[in-house]
């Protein structure tokens, strides 16, 4: 077996498996482990609670294994309930209130004294009556911590005592055993880390508007430009939840147009003991990472290397501004020559420790507010 080519700073051994009959913490509003961004959030929170284990109820029947998660029914008397996910309070009909939104809101307010909201974004689609209802529930919680400046401002203006931090997945570390799995993924795709550029993709819809055909055409053109400069390109598959949130279709269409463009499917291996760690290790090894998906950018930064950030929503734009990242809106990639700027990120390291420390401190303060 080939050993790691690149050993990032701060590589850790995998944590020992933890088991506990009844977790003291419960995740609510959880989405799916089959979106590795959401899986990264859940995994990170499990790593922050005292016993390293959280209870979570998910509707999917084919969830991925994520260390620290215990699947099952909602706990009746959890000491700490943590509202997780990112843009979970999307309201797809802004001038009305959807049943899904009301269900999430009811779950959030079921036991307010033991509930915190941590690391979320208030999406642009949540406004009017929906936002007013959400703010009224958040005011009853002991702690509300958001991951972007705009969410912090709108909550503050609505009278919610919110704190500003970063996405909780910034606490993710590069694990030694995950580096070996990431090396194997690259090897199977006939890719060398020092020549590889990874690009994530996503579908666009009413909540995240965009022209899918134009997007894929622009990513294809970008991949061809990078290959012309001597880079090997692979499209990342990070999500396979449902038709509205899956990357394989885009990846296959782009690769079919030029078979030199590889596809690395990060959720295909059902035996992977820690797919989030594998993805993080992969992003640490690749020479270049272009983050369309928000957590491509977050996990590349958490691994200590700078990505090129192609943002499509408030959360990605916030990272761009606060961290001074190289990047641009997804809608602009067909109008700009960004290859030189992408290549420049390959040589740039990033120190994630201040962000990791901030997230850990905010979470500790939130737990203390609950008394957990």
C-alpha positions as CSV (number, residue, x, y, z in Angstrom):
1,X,0.0,0.0,0.0
2,X,1.3,3.4,-0.9
3,X,1.9,5.7,2.1
4,X,0.7,9.3,2.3
5,X,2.5,11.8,-0.1
6,X,1.6,14.9,1.9
7,X,1.3,14.9,5.7
8,X,-0.6,18.0,6.8
9,X,0.3,19.8,10.0
10,X,-1.6,18.5,13.0
11,X,-2.5,15.1,11.6
12,X,-4.2,13.0,14.4
13,X,-4.7,9.4,14.9
14,X,-8.3,8.3,14.7
15,X,-10.2,8.6,18.0
16,X,-11.1,5.5,19.9
17,X,-14.7,4.3,19.5
18,X,-17.0,5.5,22.2
19,X,-20.2,3.8,23.3
20,X,-22.8,4.9,25.8
21,X,-26.2,3.4,26.5
22,X,-28.0,6.7,26.6
23,X,-26.5,9.8,25.2
24,X,-27.1,13.0,27.2
25,X,-27.3,15.1,24.1
26,X,-29.7,15.0,21.2
27,X,-29.5,16.6,17.8
28,X,-32.7,18.1,16.4
29,X,-33.5,19.4,12.9
30,X,-30.9,17.0,11.5
31,X,-31.0,16.5,7.7
32,X,-29.0,13.6,6.4
33,X,-25.6,11.9,6.7
34,X,-25.7,11.4,3.0
35,X,-24.9,15.0,2.5
36,X,-21.3,15.1,3.8
37,X,-21.6,18.7,4.8
38,X,-24.4,17.9,7.2
39,X,-22.6,14.8,8.3
40,X,-19.6,16.9,9.1
41,X,-21.7,19.2,11.3
42,X,-23.2,16.3,13.2
43,X,-19.9,14.6,13.6
44,X,-18.3,17.8,14.9
45,X,-21.0,18.4,17.5
46,X,-20.6,14.9,18.7
47,X,-17.0,15.6,19.2
48,X,-17.8,18.7,21.4
49,X,-20.2,17.1,23.9
50,X,-18.6,15.7,27.0
51,X,-19.2,12.0,26.3
52,X,-18.6,12.3,22.5
53,X,-22.0,10.7,21.6
54,X,-25.3,12.3,20.4
55,X,-28.7,10.9,19.7
56,X,-30.2,11.7,16.3
57,X,-33.4,10.8,14.5
58,X,-33.1,10.7,10.7
59,X,-35.8,9.8,8.3
60,X,-33.5,8.2,5.7
61,X,-33.2,4.4,5.7
62,X,-29.7,4.3,4.1
63,X,-27.7,6.7,6.4
64,X,-23.9,6.6,6.4
65,X,-21.9,5.7,9.5
66,X,-20.6,8.8,11.3
67,X,-18.6,8.5,14.5
68,X,-20.3,9.8,17.5
69,X,-23.9,9.5,16.2
70,X,-26.4,7.1,17.7
71,X,-29.4,6.7,15.5
72,X,-32.9,6.2,17.0
73,X,-36.0,7.8,18.2
74,X,-36.0,11.2,19.8
75,X,-34.9,11.2,23.5
76,X,-37.6,12.2,25.9
77,X,-35.5,13.9,28.5
78,X,-32.2,14.9,26.9
79,X,-30.0,17.2,29.0
80,X,-29.0,19.1,25.9
81,X,-30.9,19.5,22.6
82,X,-28.9,21.0,19.8
83,X,-30.5,22.4,16.7
84,X,-28.0,21.6,13.9
85,X,-27.8,21.8,10.2
86,X,-27.1,24.9,8.1
87,X,-29.9,26.5,6.1
88,X,-32.5,24.3,7.7
89,X,-35.0,27.1,8.2
90,X,-35.5,27.6,4.5
91,X,-39.0,28.5,3.7
92,X,-39.5,27.7,0.1
93,X,-42.7,29.9,-0.2
94,X,-41.5,33.2,1.3
95,X,-44.9,34.8,1.4
96,X,-46.5,31.8,3.1
97,X,-45.3,29.4,5.8
98,X,-44.7,25.8,4.7
99,X,-45.6,22.7,6.7
100,X,-42.0,21.6,6.8
101,X,-41.0,25.0,8.3
102,X,-43.7,24.7,10.9
103,X,-42.5,21.2,11.8
104,X,-39.0,22.4,12.3
105,X,-40.2,25.3,14.3
106,X,-42.3,23.1,16.6
107,X,-39.3,20.8,17.2
108,X,-37.1,23.7,18.0
109,X,-39.5,25.1,20.6
110,X,-40.6,21.8,22.2
111,X,-38.2,22.0,25.2
112,X,-36.7,25.5,25.0
113,X,-34.8,25.5,28.4
114,X,-32.6,22.6,27.3
115,X,-32.2,23.6,23.6
116,X,-29.6,25.6,21.8
117,X,-29.3,26.6,18.2
118,X,-25.7,26.3,17.1
119,X,-23.8,27.1,13.9
120,X,-26.7,27.8,11.7
121,X,-27.5,30.3,9.0
122,X,-30.8,32.2,8.6
123,X,-31.3,31.7,4.9
124,X,-32.5,34.5,2.6
125,X,-35.7,32.6,2.0
126,X,-36.8,32.9,5.6
127,X,-38.4,36.3,5.8
128,X,-41.7,38.0,6.6
129,X,-44.0,36.0,8.8
130,X,-41.7,32.9,8.8
131,X,-38.7,34.9,10.1
132,X,-40.9,36.6,12.8
133,X,-42.1,33.2,14.0
134,X,-38.5,31.8,14.1
135,X,-37.2,34.8,16.0
136,X,-39.9,34.5,18.6
137,X,-38.8,30.9,19.3
138,X,-35.1,31.7,19.2
139,X,-35.6,34.4,21.9
140,X,-36.7,31.6,24.3
141,X,-33.5,29.6,23.9
142,X,-30.6,29.9,26.4
143,X,-28.1,30.2,23.5
144,X,-28.2,31.0,19.8
145,X,-24.9,30.9,17.8
146,X,-24.8,31.6,14.1
147,X,-22.1,31.1,11.5
148,X,-22.4,34.2,9.4
149,X,-22.5,38.0,9.9
150,X,-25.8,38.6,8.0
151,X,-27.6,36.0,10.2
152,X,-26.2,37.6,13.3
153,X,-27.3,41.1,12.2
154,X,-30.9,40.1,11.3
155,X,-31.3,38.2,14.6
156,X,-29.8,41.0,16.6
157,X,-32.2,43.5,14.9
158,X,-35.1,41.2,15.7
159,X,-34.1,41.2,19.4
160,X,-32.5,37.8,19.5
161,X,-29.4,37.6,21.7
162,X,-27.3,35.7,19.2
163,X,-23.5,35.1,19.1
164,X,-21.4,35.0,16.0
165,X,-18.9,32.1,15.4
166,X,-18.1,29.8,12.5
167,X,-19.4,26.6,11.0
168,X,-18.9,23.8,13.6
169,X,-17.2,21.6,11.0
170,X,-14.1,23.8,11.3
171,X,-13.2,21.7,14.3
172,X,-12.7,18.7,12.0
173,X,-9.1,17.4,12.1
174,X,-7.0,15.4,9.5
175,X,-6.8,11.8,10.8
176,X,-3.9,9.5,9.9
177,X,-6.0,6.5,8.9
178,X,-8.2,8.8,6.7
179,X,-5.1,9.8,4.8
180,X,-4.6,6.2,3.7
181,X,-8.2,5.9,2.5
182,X,-7.9,9.2,0.6
183,X,-4.7,8.0,-1.0
184,X,-6.5,4.9,-2.2
185,X,-9.3,7.0,-3.7
186,X,-6.8,9.1,-5.7
187,X,-4.9,5.9,-6.7
188,X,-8.1,4.3,-7.9
189,X,-8.7,7.3,-10.1
190,X,-5.1,7.3,-11.4
191,X,-4.5,10.7,-9.8
192,X,-1.3,12.0,-8.2
193,X,-2.0,14.5,-5.3
194,X,0.6,17.0,-6.4
195,X,-1.2,17.3,-9.9
196,X,-4.8,17.0,-8.8
197,X,-7.5,19.7,-8.8
198,X,-10.7,18.7,-7.0
199,X,-13.9,20.6,-7.9
200,X,-17.2,20.1,-6.1
201,X,-20.6,20.5,-7.7
202,X,-24.2,20.8,-6.6
203,X,-27.8,21.1,-8.1
204,X,-29.6,24.4,-8.1
205,X,-33.2,24.9,-7.4
206,X,-35.8,27.4,-6.1
207,X,-34.0,27.7,-2.7
208,X,-30.5,28.0,-4.3
209,X,-31.4,29.6,-7.7
210,X,-29.1,29.0,-10.7
211,X,-29.1,27.7,-14.2
212,X,-27.9,24.1,-14.0
213,X,-27.0,23.8,-17.6
214,X,-24.9,27.0,-17.5
215,X,-23.3,25.9,-14.3
216,X,-22.2,22.5,-15.6
217,X,-21.0,24.1,-18.9
218,X,-18.9,26.6,-17.0
219,X,-17.4,23.9,-14.7
220,X,-16.6,21.8,-17.8
221,X,-14.8,24.7,-19.4
222,X,-13.0,25.4,-16.1
223,X,-11.9,21.8,-15.9
224,X,-10.6,21.9,-19.5
225,X,-8.7,25.1,-18.8
226,X,-7.0,23.5,-15.8
227,X,-6.1,20.4,-17.7
228,X,-4.6,22.5,-20.5
229,X,-2.3,24.0,-17.8
230,X,-1.2,20.5,-16.8
231,X,-3.5,19.7,-13.9
232,X,-5.5,16.5,-13.5
233,X,-9.1,17.3,-12.6
234,X,-11.7,15.3,-10.6
235,X,-15.3,16.2,-9.8
236,X,-16.3,15.4,-6.2
237,X,-19.5,13.7,-5.2
238,X,-20.4,14.8,-1.7
239,X,-24.1,14.4,-1.6
240,X,-26.7,11.8,-2.6
241,X,-29.8,12.5,-0.5
242,X,-32.5,12.8,-3.1
243,X,-33.1,14.2,-6.6
244,X,-32.9,17.8,-5.3
245,X,-29.6,17.2,-3.4
246,X,-27.3,14.9,-5.3
247,X,-24.0,15.4,-7.1
248,X,-23.7,12.3,-9.2
249,X,-25.8,13.4,-12.1
250,X,-23.8,16.6,-12.6
251,X,-20.5,14.8,-12.1
252,X,-21.4,12.1,-14.7
253,X,-22.5,14.6,-17.3
254,X,-19.4,16.7,-16.9
255,X,-17.1,13.6,-17.0
256,X,-19.0,12.1,-20.0
257,X,-18.2,15.3,-22.0
258,X,-14.5,14.6,-21.5
259,X,-13.4,11.3,-20.0
260,X,-10.1,12.8,-18.8
261,X,-12.2,14.5,-16.1
262,X,-12.4,11.9,-13.3
263,X,-15.1,11.5,-10.7
264,X,-14.3,10.8,-7.0
265,X,-17.4,9.6,-5.2
266,X,-16.9,10.2,-1.5
267,X,-20.1,8.4,-0.4
268,X,-20.0,5.3,-2.5
269,X,-18.1,3.2,0.0
270,X,-20.6,2.0,2.5
271,X,-17.8,0.4,4.5
272,X,-16.0,3.7,5.1
273,X,-15.7,4.0,8.9
274,X,-15.6,7.8,8.7
275,X,-16.5,9.4,5.3
276,X,-16.2,12.9,6.6
277,X,-12.6,12.3,7.7
278,X,-11.9,10.7,4.3
279,X,-13.2,13.7,2.5
280,X,-11.2,16.1,4.8
281,X,-8.0,14.0,4.2
282,X,-8.7,14.1,0.4
283,X,-9.0,17.9,0.5
284,X,-5.8,18.1,2.5
285,X,-3.8,16.0,-0.1
286,X,-5.0,17.6,-3.4
287,X,-2.9,20.3,-4.9
288,X,-6.0,22.4,-5.6
289,X,-9.6,22.4,-4.2
290,X,-12.4,24.5,-5.8
291,X,-15.3,24.6,-3.4
292,X,-18.7,25.0,-4.9
293,X,-20.2,23.1,-2.0
294,X,-19.8,25.2,1.2
295,X,-18.2,22.3,3.1
296,X,-15.6,21.7,0.4
297,X,-14.3,25.1,1.4
298,X,-14.8,24.6,5.1
299,X,-13.0,21.2,5.3
300,X,-10.2,22.3,3.0
301,X,-9.6,25.3,5.4
302,X,-10.0,23.0,8.5
303,X,-7.2,20.9,7.0
304,X,-4.9,23.9,6.9
305,X,-5.0,24.7,3.1
306,X,-6.7,27.4,1.2
307,X,-9.4,26.6,-1.4
308,X,-10.8,28.6,-4.2
309,X,-14.3,29.6,-3.1
310,X,-17.1,29.5,-5.7
311,X,-20.0,30.7,-3.5
312,X,-23.7,30.6,-4.3
313,X,-25.4,31.7,-1.1
314,X,-25.0,33.9,2.0
315,X,-22.9,31.3,3.9
316,X,-20.2,31.0,1.3
317,X,-20.1,34.8,0.6
318,X,-19.6,35.3,4.4
319,X,-16.5,33.1,4.4
320,X,-15.2,35.0,1.4
321,X,-15.5,38.3,3.2
322,X,-14.4,37.4,6.7
323,X,-11.5,35.2,5.7
324,X,-10.4,37.1,2.6
325,X,-10.5,34.0,0.5
326,X,-9.8,33.8,-3.2
327,X,-13.0,33.2,-5.1
328,X,-16.1,34.6,-6.8
329,X,-19.8,34.0,-7.2
330,X,-20.7,30.8,-9.1
331,X,-22.7,32.9,-11.6
332,X,-19.5,34.8,-12.6
333,X,-17.3,31.8,-13.5
334,X,-18.2,31.9,-17.1
335,X,-17.3,35.6,-17.4
336,X,-13.8,35.7,-15.7
337,X,-10.5,34.0,-16.3
338,X,-10.0,32.5,-12.8
339,X,-7.4,29.8,-13.6
340,X,-4.4,31.8,-12.4
341,X,-6.2,32.7,-9.2
342,X,-7.1,29.1,-8.6
343,X,-3.5,28.0,-9.2
344,X,-2.2,30.5,-6.7
345,X,-4.2,28.9,-3.9
346,X,-2.2,25.7,-4.2
347,X,0.7,27.3,-2.5
348,X,-1.2,28.9,0.4
349,X,-1.6,27.4,3.8
350,X,-4.3,28.4,6.3
351,X,-4.2,28.4,10.1
352,X,-7.6,27.1,11.3
353,X,-6.7,27.1,15.0
354,X,-8.3,30.5,15.9
355,X,-11.5,29.4,14.2
356,X,-11.5,26.0,15.9
357,X,-10.8,27.6,19.3
358,X,-13.7,30.1,18.8
359,X,-16.1,27.3,17.9
360,X,-15.2,25.2,20.9
361,X,-15.5,28.2,23.2
362,X,-18.8,29.2,21.9
363,X,-20.1,25.7,22.3
364,X,-18.8,25.5,25.8
365,X,-20.5,28.7,26.7
366,X,-23.8,27.5,25.1
367,X,-23.7,24.3,27.2
368,X,-23.1,26.3,30.4
369,X,-26.1,28.5,29.5
370,X,-28.2,25.3,29.6
371,X,-26.5,23.9,32.6
372,X,-25.5,20.7,30.7
